[in-house]
Amino acid sequence: DLLPGRDMGRDVAMGGVRRIFFRDVIKALKAHAFGPPANNPYPVILSIEMHCSPPFQERMYEICQAELGSMLYLLPADCVFMDKLPSPHELKGRILIKGKRNVVESEISDDSPEEMGAEDDAEDFEASVADVVNSTPPSLQSTAISRLGSGVARPETSRSSSSWNFSLRRSKSDGEMLDGAGKEKDKVNSLQQNLYRASVSTPSSTHGQKVISQFESLISIVAKKHKGFDRPGQVHEISSYSETKSIKLCSSFRDKWIKHNLRQLSRVYPKGTRVDSSNLDPVLAWSTGSQLVALNFQTGDEAMQLNFGRFLENRSFGYVLRPAFMRETGLPAIPVLLNIKVLSCQRLPNNKGSRDIADVFCKVALHGSNSDLKEYSTQVVNNNGFNPCFFDDVDGFDFEVNDRDCSMLRFSVWDQDATMNEFIGQMSLPVSCIRQGLRHVPLYDAHNGRLGLTSGLLCQIRLESI
């Protein structure tokens, strides 16, 4: 987000959780985008949402030209006649700026508040209400629902404006319902606060600033609103899809979306009601051929672990070649029967600060299309975190993999506890990269750091065509 600063001379023009200098960001990008510690030659995409006045934009244009210079990829003058974008290999060492160009009102950028659509976010809001209520103890649900009905206003949507207005109101009956129930009152208050956080995290009515022609010339990936898969745009355009919308499109128009992504770029991002910075399942977006999936990297959850495993295929350089059938250069991989037999674990670490010896069990889960989703667990081996063996699972676990090109296999190791099982380690792998035989699977922590050079799983793997 580019925001106006207080002092033009100091170039204060970039904001987020806290404001930082735009020039400092560009300098850091120049110094570290491709060199150590990343050592990544592939192109970097800088996504920009403009909220600055023309004088600030002129200054930022000068900074980009002075600092980045030939590192910037600029669209050719005849870009409307391009039939494809340069490949990541051809763009090594280049920086691409993604943003909106000035268009007529009917073509509002995907990165503006209109990109999500009032209807999509109204559904996201309803989903968040349901999630919070369902997580409330049954004894409190009737009270919670009463307060939701009287205390939280629904998003106001209209054709003339997509800005949302939320308010929290306290009904006269609230006090009567909760008198003498201090703990229940606190829990219901917490519930309403969660919904308030969801409401204030939704798009505001700010539409951004008009982009001046100089800065507009730096934009090589142009954000455009999705108008339907039967109305293709230019190859340098990108459309963004909320998590809710992507699920609908994938279930109804997956083949059309894959074909759309042969020509243009797609970006899928988490729904706005994920106020806890949780993530969407990236496997679903990958199965449509979407090139960019936005994730909250600060959260060490299952989605980020799947993302880490996906890009191990190319040494975590951030680019992986899509399956051949998504590039019209081949056919989908044939379905296979995958059999996994977890034989043992080696040298599992104890949880920090604990002297208890782990009671170990493993989970093996397949992530893919709805027909591929499946999970198994081994038996528990008590008091052995050094070399637990799982001899009782003699037949292993069978997975019927219909979408081998996009599916992911996730191993996770747990310490069984009477109250709540404790996570030890995990590893996620693309099914397309799995090979038969006896294999050692290294383990990583929740944030994808190695547990140790020797911590891992010993597995026997078999693959058979169906």
Sequence and secondary structure as in RCSB ss.txt:
>XXXX:A:sequence
DLLPGRDMGRDVAMGGVRRIFFRDVIKALKAHAFGPPANNPYPVILSIEMHCSPPFQERMYEICQAELGSMLYLL
PADCVFMDKLPSPHELKGRILIKGKRNVVESEISDDSPEEMGAEDDAEDFEASVADVVNSTPPSLQSTAISRLGS
GVARPETSRSSSSWNFSLRRSKSDGEMLDGAGKEKDKVNSLQQNLYRASVSTPSSTHGQKVISQFESLISIVAKK
HKGFDRPGQVHEISSYSETKSIKLCSSFRDKWIKHNLRQLSRVYPKGTRVDSSNLDPVLAWSTGSQLVALNFQTG
DEAMQLNFGRFLENRSFGYVLRPAFMRETGLPAIPVLLNIKVLSCQRLPNNKGSRDIADVFCKVALHGSNSDLKE
YSTQVVNNNGFNPCFFDDVDGFDFEVNDRDCSMLRFSVWDQDATMNEFIGQMSLPVSCIRQGLRHVPLYDAHNGR
LGLTSGLLCQIRLESI
>XXXX:A:secstr
 B   S GGGT  B SSS B HHHHHHHHHHHSSSTTT   S EEEE  B   HHHHHHHHHHHHHHTGGGB   
 TTGGG SS   TTTTTT EEEEE     TTS  TTSGGGT HHHHHHHHHHHHHHHHHTS HHHHHHHHHHHHH
HB      SS       B   THHHHHHTT HHHHHHHHHHHHHHHHHHHTS  S       HHHHTTEEEEE  
   TTS   TTEEEEEEHHHHHHHHHHHHHHHHHHTTTSEEEEE  TT TT     HHHHHTTT SEE   TT  
SHHHHHHHHHHGGGTT S     GGGTTSS     EEEEEEEEEEE     TT      EEEEEEEESSTTT EE
EE   BTT SSS B TT TT EEEEES TTT EEEEEEEE  SS  EEEEEEEEEGGG  SEEEEEE B TTS B
S SS EEEEEEEEEE 
